[in-house]
Amino acid sequence: MKKEKIIIGITQGDVNGIGYEIIIKTLLDNRIYEMCTPIVYGSPKIAAYHRKALNIDNFSLNIIKHPSEANHKRANIINCTDENIRVELGKSTTMAGEAAYSALERATEDLRRGDIQALVTAPINKHNIHSEKFNFPGHTEYLENKFSGNSSLMLMVSDVMKVGVVVGHQPVSKIASLITKEDIINKIQLLNNSLIVDFGIRKPRIAVFGLNPHAGDNGIIGTEEMEIISPAIAETKKSGIVVMGPFPADGFFGSDNVRKFDAILAMYHDQGLVPFKALSFDNGVNFTAGLPVIRTSPAHGTAYELAGRDMASINSFRQSLYLAIDIYKNREEYEELNANPLRPQRDLLDKMAPNAELAELSGN
């Protein structure tokens, strides 16, 4: 029986940035509708404004009130925004922050109810979205609060590498105090589980970075590696996780170690994201691992300087959409295999059957 297509919610992000440009340009490709049913959470009025600014004539959004009304052969949109909203391309405004939050809140609730199967978030401005309702450093922490209440992992994904971080959106002055053995163990476990369930890697290999230059040089530059990071790595190895380190970050990227591991766990945001974006900025994806739901996002920001100029690259957003679909399929397959653990053995026996029959006939 043919399975229904995945329904993916797409939040509009900051309406004064490039969010609508990358959304519309991605959804212009009709092949998208063979893989998923997209629903934009935003404003038909704002979408029309951006479409006109970009001189895009051959595109329209099907206006609906609930995901159940979606047209599975078209792009759909649910209005979440005050009709009096004003677009000011390239500017950070309070109104834009409110619009970004309202779209995110509605999409999150539909995701919680299972009305959509995954969420792709267009870039927000972390300053103008900040309010009493959204008191978080970013999407990752907001969704963690909504769905896990415990912890999640910011995981940057590309064809080149996968990089997670122990400490995400925090001031540099607080990083050392926020790194604990327990947190590192938790992040390693989250990363390992995500690689298995979300990416289909049966026995992942994980590299862990040190905090200090040269990974502390045996305590000369810092002691966090000896006192916190190495003991955390040793602890997780006991559970069968293949993890190595702590590696000096600069030397790691200067060698071919990137190709030897399935993922990297950096200690803090810039330690992992600077090299990642240097190598994968145009097609990188931000995935929130460790949640019961699927959320991806492009690896770039609002890019106000490009808004309305028809210059924004859609590659990162398009990859975010593709990755959400892939992770959904990988999770389904993982659940199916684990619900029937004998299936892999049966599949193997089926493949071996002709050879076994030949062996029997030959007397071997």
N, C-alpha and C positions, 0 to 999 in steps of 0.2 A: 504494500500500500504506500502511495506517495505521501511523504510528510509535507505539512503546510510550511510555507516559507516563514522564516523568522521575521518578527515585527521589531524594527529598531526605532527607538525614539532618538531624536536629534534636537538638542537644545540650541536656541539661537545665539547664546553668548551675548557679548556686548554689541548692541545694534549699531554702534558708531565705528566698529572695527571691520575686519574682513570676514567675520563669521558668515554672513549671508552670501558673500561672494564665493567662498569655498564650498558652502552647502549647495548652492544653485548649480555651480559649475560641475560638481561631482554628480549631482542628480540629473544632469543633462544626458549622461550616458545611459541609454535604455537597458544596457546589460545589467545594470544594478537591480532592476525589477525582476530579473530572473533569479536573483539570489536572496532578495529580502524585500520587505515592504517598509519603506521609510515613512516616518511621521515626524514632521518638524513641529517643535513646541515653540511658538513664537507669535508672529503677527502677520496676517495676510497683507495688511497695509504696509508694514515695513518691508516685507518681502518684495512687494510691487515697487516700492521706492528704490530698492537696491537693483532690482531687475532693470528698471528704467535707467538708473545711473550707469549700469554696465552695458546698456544697449543690447540686452538679451530679449529677443522677441518670441522665440520658439520654446517657451517654458511657462508652465502654470502649475499651481498647487491646488489640490482638491481639498476644499475646506470641510472639516468634520468637527464634531463635538466630542467624540469618544473613539478610542482605537478600534472598537468593534465595527465602526462605520467605514473603516479604511478601504480604499480601492487598491487592490493588490497589484494593479498594473500601472499605478501612477504614484507620484510623490504626494503626500498628504500633509495637511497642516492643521494644528489645533491652536486656536487663538487664546493666548494666556496674558495678553497685554492690554493695558488701558488704551482706548482709542485715541486719547489726546496726546499720546506720546509723540515726541518730536525727535527726528534724526538729525544729528549734527556730526557729520562725518569727520573722523579724526580727532574728536574731542571726548574727554572723559566727563560724563555728566551724572548727576544723581539719578536722573530719570532713566538713563541707560542701565545703571546698576540695579534699579528696581525691576526693570524689564527682564534683565538677565536672571535675577532671583526668582521672579514669578514663573518663568518658563522652567527653570530647574526644579522648583518645588513641585509643579504639576507633573512633570515627567518622572520625578522620583516617586511620587505617589502611585502613578500608573505602573512603574517598574515594580514597586512593592506588591501591588495587587496581582501582578502577572499579566497585565493587559498588554505590556510590551516585554520582549525577551532580553533586550540589551539597550544600553544607553551610550550614545556618542555625544560628547559635550564640545560645543564650539568654545573658543577662548573667552574668558571673562577678564575684567579688570578687577584685581583683588582689592583695590582701594575703593572704587565707587560701589561695589556690591556689598561692602562691609556695612553691617547695620545690627540692630538688636536681633533681627531674625537670622542673619548670616554672620555669625561671629567666629569665622574659621579662616585659617590661612589660605585655603584653597578648596577645590573640588574634593581632593583626596580625603581631607579631614572631615568635610561635610558628609560625604557618603559613608565614611567609617562610623560616624556618629549615628547616622540613619539606619545602618544595616548590621553592623557588627557590635558596636558599643565597646569594642575591645581594641583591636588593632587591624591594620591593613598594611600593604606594602606598595609604595610607588615603584612601579616597574617600567622602565623605558625599554622599548622593544624596536628592533630593526633587523634587517638581514645580516648586519655586521655583528651585533651584540645585544645582550639583554642585561640591563643594569638596574639593580634595586638599591635603595638607600636605607640606612638605619635611622638617621635623623633627617627629616624632610625640611619643611618650611619653618626654620627656626633661625634666630640670629646666630652669627658665627661665634659670638661671645659665650653662647650657652652650649655649644656643641659638646665639648668635653664632659660637662656635667650631666648631659643627657644620655651619654653612652654607657650602658650597663651590660653586664654579662647576660642577664635575663632577656633584655631587649634584643641583643645580638642572636641569642639562641632562638627566640621567637621569630625574628626576621628570616633566619636561615631556614627554619621549618616551614614558614609561609612560602618562601621562595622555592624550596624543594617540592612542596606539594603543588604549587602552581605550575611548575615545569612539567610535572607528571600529569596532572589533571587537565590543565588548560592548553598545554603545548604538546602533549603526547610523547614526552621524553621518558623512557622507562627507567633509566638510572642516571639522573642528572649529575653533572660535575660542576661544582660551585667554587668559585674563587672569592676569598674574603680579603679586603684591603685592611691595612693598618690605618691608624689615625694620624700619626706623626710622619714627618719626612723620613724616608728610608725605613719605614715601619719601626721607628724608634731606635734603630741601631743598637739593639740589645740593651736598652735602658739609658743610653747616652743622651738621646734627644727627648725621650718621653717613656713613661712606664705603662701606658694604657695597653700596649700590645702584650706585655708580659703578664699584667695583672688582670686584664679584662678580656681582651680579644682572643688570645691563644687558649685560655681556659674554656671560653665559650665554644670555640672550634672543636676542642677535644671532647667536650660534652656531647655535641651533636654527632660526632663521629661514632660514639657509642651506640647510637640508635640506627646506625647503618647508612647515614647520609654521607655521600662522597663530597667532602668539603676540604679545601686546602687554604693555607695562608698562615698568618697575615702577610700579604704581598705589599711592597711599596708601590703606590699607584703610578708614579712616573715611570719606573722601570717596567711595570707590567705592560703599559701601553707602548713602551718603546721596544718591546720584544714581540714574539709571535704567540704569546700566552693567550691572547684574546681568542684565538682559534682552538685552543685546547680545552676551553671550558664552555659549558652551556649557558652560564650566567655569572654575573659578578655582583657581589654585595659590597657597596661602598659605605663608608662610615657616615658621610654627610652629603647634602644636596650637590654642591658644586664639584666635589671630588669625583662624583659619578657622572653628573650631567654635563659638565664642561667638555670632557672628551667625547661623550656620547653625541652631543649636538655638533661638535666639530666634525664628526665622521658621518652623522646620520640626520642632520637637522631637517633636510628636505623631505625625508620619508620616515622619520621616527614617530613612534606612537607612545603615548603615556597610558599605561594600563594599571588600574587599581586592583592589584592581586589581593587575595585573602578574603574577598567578600563573597556572599552567596549569590550576588548578582554580577552582571558584566557591565563594566564601564570602561570606555576608551576615549582618548582625546588626542588631537594633534599635538606635536611636541613644541609648537610655537605659541606666541601670544596674540594679542589683538591686532598688532601691526597697524596702528592708527595712521602711520605715514603712508600706507598703501591703500587705505580705505577709499573705495569708489573710483580707483584709478585703473581697474582691470589689469592689475599686475601681480596679484597674489597667486602663489603656487597652491594647487589643490592636492599635491602628492601626499602630504602628511595626513590630511583629513581623509582622503580616499583610503589610505592604508589603515586608518583607524576604523573605518567602516568594515573593511575586509577582515581585519583582525577580530572585531567583535563577532562576525559571522563564524570565523574559524574556531574561536574559543567556544562558542555555543555548540558547534558540532563536536568538538573534542570532549566537552563535558558530557554531552549526550552519549557519545561512544563509551566514555569511561564508566558512566553509570550503568550502561547496558552490559558491558563486560563484567562489571563487579556484581551486578544483579544475578548473573549466570556465570559463575566462575569456571564451569566446565566447558563453556563454549570455546575458549582458545584451544583446549586440548582436543575437543572434537574437530575443530577446524584443522588442527595439525594432523589428526588421524585421517581425516578426509583427503588431505593432500598426499599423505603417505600411502593411502590405500592401494593405488595402482602398483607402486613399487613393492608393497608387501605381497600383493598377489603374484607378481613376477617372481619374488623370492621363493614363495611357496611352490610355485610350479617348477622352479629350477632345483628344488630340494635344499636350498640354503636356509 
